[in-house]
């Protein structure tokens, strides 16, 4: 097989999709498993951590340290029940896993607003090698439930965001900051919730966000949803769309600039709707932005992949937390995931490339790789690709993505055809992008080391495509 290779480029989706992976409600699920289940990577994977190093319980997970404490609400503990930042090598192992699999890191961090500048600088420096990551600092900060809102005033929370944001820009300019608060008020005042206290934070942030649950059982796990209960809420798709639109317009007006707006947590809680009806509204929500061509709205983050309640594409098996039970919402979400409006745009060059070829990974929305057109007689019986080089690769064929680890040589591509057979004489463009082999950018002194990772592929990938099998069992 002697095919010609061409350049390929990944650009941003019109509206990107991110995915939450782990929180107070679930543990982290490795990216190999998620990629196999969903079939393509996300723009970002959102991991959620807390940092209160001056508390006497630190660095224990607070629900473990206070397991005998009387708790009637998820946020009653002394600090937030996310995994402690910096404990047991986390979140860095997970951040590497995310980047190896062609995605950017979105770190949600609830953090003590009294920490010194020197401490914050040490934290910011830890982000330098993780490319174009994003950090959401003290999210949902217009509320009253998180520790940052119980210990500090809204004005103090806003000022802390600006302080930490400025330190990050000095120490890790590769990182974009997200300010996550509320919406424009519904009381007729035409003001953003906590507008005065948060105005400077909105000005400082790179991205604006507001969390959005079309239905939410906020009393979980201390009660169950029943008709007439008071521990859950629900809203309408059109109402939330209008709130996002009005919020984006007002924020642009009061800050003097237009910035991307996203929802960094989004779902419809199956505790409220039941699992069979859960996914229908998430499609209506996503397609509302698509159908209105809302170019001011740049991202939806599904909360989350696996959940102990019913806010996941899988629920955690109560008998074994390492096992996920797929929910009907998985198929609904895949309809959104594979809609062109929410997929990154991949373009191909017209001139043949020669080997060795240099590939660049800037991130999930900016990367240069290679593509090769392969003509198939019909759906194959065997389809494999071998790259005998110790580099990491993301590979796309027939709409499905695969990961090759540096120590792996051959990848079986047949699952791209299991549920998506092709017609006779179909030409597929097989794409290859080289992600950071160990998940980090090496500090090699180059001008762009912190935002671009370069890989040399010495030889063309080798395909094994067969249309018959050695024998049939009769």
NORTA-V934506 format. One line per field, one symbol per residue. phi: phi as a letter, one per 20 degrees, with the letter a starting at -180 (. if undefined). psi: psi as a letter, one per 30 degrees, with the letter a starting at -180 (. if undefined). burial: 1 if it has 16 or more other ideal C-beta (glycine too) atoms within 10 Angstrom, else 0. A space follows every 10 residues. Layout:
BEGIN
phi->???
psi->???
burial->???
END
This chain:
BEGIN
phi->.ceedcfbce cfffbeddbf cnafdaefdf fffffffenb fefcdedccc bcfeffffdf fffefdfeff ccbgdffgcf eefffnelmd efffffgffg emceedeece bffeffgfff ffffffefed meeccdelfl feecefgfee ecfgffffff gfffgfffff ebffeddddd cddffdenel cfglfffdgf fffffecdbb fbdfbbefeg debdecgnfc dbbbbdgfff gfffffffff fffeembddf dcdebbadff feenffdfef ffffffffff felffeddac dfdbfcbfec dcfcdfffeb fedddfdgfg ffffffgdfg fddfeddded dfeddfcedc deqfdabdcc ccfcedfage ecbccdcebe cecdcdblnd dcddfgeedd deefffdgdb fdffleddee dcceeggdnc effenffdge ccddcddfcf gdecccdcdg aded
psi->jilkkllkkk lllejlklkk jkaffllkkl feeeeeeffl llelkjkkll jiffkffkhk kefeehfgkj kgkegflelk hlkkkfkhgk geeeeeeeee ggllkjjkjk kjfgkleeee eeeefffegg bilkkjkilh gfageleffe flleeeeeee eeeeeeeeee fiffkkkkjj baaklgggfh lkkheefgee eeeelekklk kjjfkkiffk gfalklkflg gllllkeeee eeeeeeeeee eeeffgljlk kljfkklkkf eefkfffefe feeeeefeee fghiffkgkk jkjaekkfbh glfllkjffj ffkkjklffe eeeeeeegke fgkkkklklf kkllkkkkkk jfafgjlkbl kkkkkkeakl ekjlkkjhki lkkkkkkhfk klkjlefkek kjgffffegi lllkhkkkjk kkkjlkegfl kkigflegef fkkkkkjelk kkkjkkflle lkk.
burial->0000111111 0011111111 1111110110 1001101111 1111111111 1100100110 1100110000 0001101111 1111110001 1101111111 1111111111 1110100011 0011001111 1111111111 1110011110 0101001111 1111101100 1101111111 1111100000 0111101101 1111111111 1111111011 0000100000 1100001001 1011111101 1100100011 1111111111 1110000110 1111111111 0001011111 1111111101 1111110000 0001001111 0111011010 0111010000 0010001011 1111111111 1101010011 0010101010 1111111101 1111000000 1010011000 0100000101 1111111011 1000000011 0111101001 1010100000 0000
END
